[in-house]
Amino acid sequence: MDALTRLHRSLAGGDDDEEQPEDSILGDTEGICSLSPVQRVYGFAACLVAGLALMILSLVVFIRPIKFAVMFTFGNILAVGSTAFLIGPSQQLRMMLDPVRVYATAIYGGFVFLALIFALWIHSKVLTLIAIICEICALFWYSLSYIPFARRMVSDLMSICCSGVKAARTQITQICDYC
């Protein structure tokens, strides 16, 4: 019987005669090691909501970049880690270290580390904000790796925009030279 059913029965006032004694070391190891699908969704939702709440609350203390960085970074870690409830921590780690996204994972992890170092140890507001901006960009790029062809589409879009800016600058320069 899973832990969620036992909890429901105990809250409803029912007796559970199948329960092992509390002093047994192995009494509830199955409930610790494996989660039911409902418990996984609850864990995912709780971590995601807590992470998003920390990220949103961090905007309240945006004036203090160090507090902002700590709250935002821990919120980011919770939000990214929430998917481990759905697919399991080992599968999450395998997917993060997949050749397609290993560089994005390393860059994201590096900027998370740098943001915390700049905020907690060096106490540099400018470096902390730069690290947070880079962390957001790295998380965006990392997230795109889960959508087929999304990175290529964004890269192509950025190159079109940048080449469009170059072409527009060239045309403006030619017009200005003509005048």
DRENMI-956049 format. One record per residue (C-alpha): residue in one letter; z, x, y. Coordinates in pm, 1 decimal. Each point is the difference from the previous one (the first is absolute). Layout:
BEGIN
A; Z; X; Y;
...
END
This chain:
BEGIN
M; 0.0; 0.0; 0.0;
D; -96.0; 150.7; 332.7;
A; 237.9; 58.0; 288.9;
L; -156.7; -269.4; 219.0;
T; 62.8; -268.3; -265.2;
R; 360.7; 116.3; -44.2;
L; 53.5; -8.6; 375.8;
H; -145.2; -349.0; 20.2;
R; 224.5; -122.5; -283.7;
S; 309.4; 157.5; 149.5;
L; -70.9; -153.6; 341.4;
A; -69.9; -336.7; -160.6;
G; 333.1; 18.9; -185.8;
G; -140.0; 37.4; -351.3;
D; 160.4; 223.5; -262.9;
D; -189.4; 286.9; -150.9;
D; 128.5; 67.6; -351.5;
E; -271.3; 258.3; -68.1;
E; 139.4; 235.3; 267.1;
Q; 111.9; 340.4; -119.8;
P; 349.8; 117.0; 94.7;
E; 31.6; 146.2; 349.1;
D; 150.8; 323.3; -128.5;
S; -313.6; 78.3; -201.7;
I; -191.6; 289.0; 152.3;
L; -334.1; -130.8; -124.8;
G; 82.8; -360.5; 89.8;
D; -258.5; -46.1; 273.2;
T; -228.1; 303.7; -8.2;
E; -306.0; -215.0; -54.2;
G; 66.1; -178.0; 328.9;
I; 23.8; 334.1; 178.0;
C; -313.4; 160.0; -142.8;
S; -243.3; -288.6; -2.4;
L; -48.6; -283.5; 241.4;
S; -153.8; -337.6; -61.2;
P; -311.9; -91.1; 198.8;
V; 207.4; -226.0; 226.3;
Q; 251.1; 277.9; 65.2;
R; -284.6; 237.9; 79.5;
V; -140.7; -241.4; 257.1;
Y; 347.4; -46.5; 151.5;
G; 51.2; 378.0; 18.4;
F; -343.8; 47.1; 152.7;
A; 61.4; -273.8; 256.5;
A; 347.1; 129.1; 87.7;
C; -120.1; 358.4; 53.8;
L; -307.5; -109.9; 190.3;
V; 196.5; -234.8; 226.4;
A; 268.4; 264.7; 58.4;
G; -266.7; 259.8; 78.9;
L; -188.3; -230.0; 236.4;
A; 327.7; -104.7; 164.3;
L; 90.4; 364.2; 60.7;
M; -345.2; 69.8; 142.5;
I; 19.9; -302.9; 231.0;
L; 358.9; 77.1; 102.8;
S; -105.4; 355.4; 74.1;
L; -214.1; -137.1; 282.3;
V; 320.0; -119.5; 169.3;
V; 119.6; 359.8; 27.2;
F; -343.7; 138.9; 87.6;
I; 147.0; 141.2; 322.7;
R; 207.7; 233.8; -216.8;
P; -268.7; 176.5; -206.7;
I; 243.7; 162.1; -240.2;
K; 161.2; -328.1; -107.2;
F; -344.3; -157.7; -4.4;
A; -136.1; 272.7; -229.3;
V; 286.1; -25.4; -246.5;
M; -14.7; -380.0; -24.4;
F; -378.5; -11.7; -10.0;
T; -29.0; 274.2; -261.3;
F; 260.9; -150.9; -231.7;
G; -168.9; -337.8; 43.6;
N; -329.8; 161.2; -95.1;
I; 151.1; 158.9; -308.5;
L; 153.1; -332.6; -107.9;
A; -326.4; -186.6; 55.0;
V; -207.8; 254.7; -192.4;
G; 263.6; 27.6; -272.2;
S; 16.2; -376.1; -43.9;
T; -314.7; 6.6; -210.3;
A; 188.9; 205.5; -259.2;
F; 175.8; -324.5; -95.1;
L; -332.3; -161.0; -83.9;
I; -167.0; 280.4; -192.1;
G; 294.6; 222.8; -88.5;
P; 105.4; 330.2; 152.7;
S; -189.6; 220.8; -245.2;
Q; -324.7; -193.1; 48.2;
Q; 55.3; 7.7; 377.8;
L; 41.9; 376.8; -11.3;
R; -309.5; 40.3; -220.1;
M; -203.6; -209.5; 241.1;
M; 129.3; 193.5; 300.5;
L; -95.9; 328.4; -167.1;
D; -340.7; -126.7; -110.8;
P; -274.8; 241.9; 115.6;
V; -140.6; -270.5; 226.3;
R; 318.2; -24.0; 207.3;
V; 198.6; 317.7; -66.6;
Y; -90.0; 150.4; 338.9;
A; 81.7; -321.0; 184.1;
T; 331.9; -17.8; -185.0;
A; 81.5; 361.5; 86.1;
I; -91.5; -46.0; 365.8;
Y; 199.1; -323.9; 24.0;
G; 300.9; 159.1; -171.2;
G; -27.9; 304.9; 222.6;
F; 2.6; -206.5; 317.3;
V; 291.4; -208.9; -126.7;
F; 188.2; 324.4; -60.3;
L; -103.4; 143.9; 337.6;
A; 98.8; -317.3; 186.0;
L; 346.8; 13.3; -152.3;
I; 32.7; 374.8; 66.0;
F; -111.8; -38.3; 361.5;
A; 230.0; -297.5; 52.2;
L; 313.7; 110.3; -184.1;
W; -2.7; 377.7; 17.8;
I; -213.0; 114.6; 293.6;
H; 68.9; -307.6; 221.7;
S; -342.0; 23.4; 165.5;
K; -119.2; -335.8; 129.9;
V; -359.8; 111.0; 56.5;
L; -40.1; 158.7; -343.0;
T; 168.6; -300.7; -160.7;
L; -242.5; -243.9; 163.6;
I; -299.1; 214.8; -94.5;
A; 122.6; 13.4; -360.3;
I; 51.1; -378.9; -3.7;
I; -352.7; -60.4; 128.9;
C; -139.0; 236.4; -263.5;
E; 218.6; -170.8; -262.8;
I; -148.9; -338.9; 90.2;
C; -353.9; 138.1; -17.3;
A; 71.3; 169.5; -334.1;
L; 150.9; -320.6; -139.4;
F; -306.6; -192.8; 115.3;
W; -232.1; 251.7; -168.7;
Y; 215.5; -2.2; -314.5;
S; -8.2; -380.9; -10.7;
L; -378.4; 0.2; 33.8;
S; -23.1; 195.7; -325.0;
Y; 102.4; -312.1; -192.6;
I; -294.1; -200.8; 135.5;
P; -336.1; 90.2; -155.1;
F; -234.0; 171.0; 249.0;
A; 240.6; -63.1; 290.6;
R; 37.1; 367.0; 89.4;
R; -373.1; 53.1; -1.3;
M; -53.5; -309.5; 212.5;
V; 261.6; 110.5; 256.2;
S; -142.9; 353.7; 3.0;
D; -351.2; -131.5; 56.5;
L; 123.0; -236.2; 269.5;
M; 182.6; 282.6; 176.7;
S; -305.7; 227.3; -15.8;
I; -217.3; -279.6; 140.3;
C; 249.6; -60.5; 279.3;
C; 28.0; 370.4; 76.7;
S; -376.0; 51.4; -9.5;
G; -36.2; -312.0; 211.7;
V; 234.4; 151.9; 255.8;
K; -200.4; 322.9; -5.2;
A; -323.5; -191.1; 48.0;
A; 153.6; -205.1; 280.0;
R; 130.4; 315.8; 169.0;
T; -341.6; 161.3; -31.5;
Q; -166.0; -304.3; 155.5;
I; 257.2; -15.5; 280.2;
T; -45.9; 371.3; 64.9;
Q; -378.8; -42.3; 12.9;
I; 34.1; -295.8; 237.9;
C; 238.4; 192.6; 222.5;
D; -232.1; 301.3; 1.2;
Y; -289.9; -225.5; 97.7;
C; 193.9; -147.3; 290.3;
END
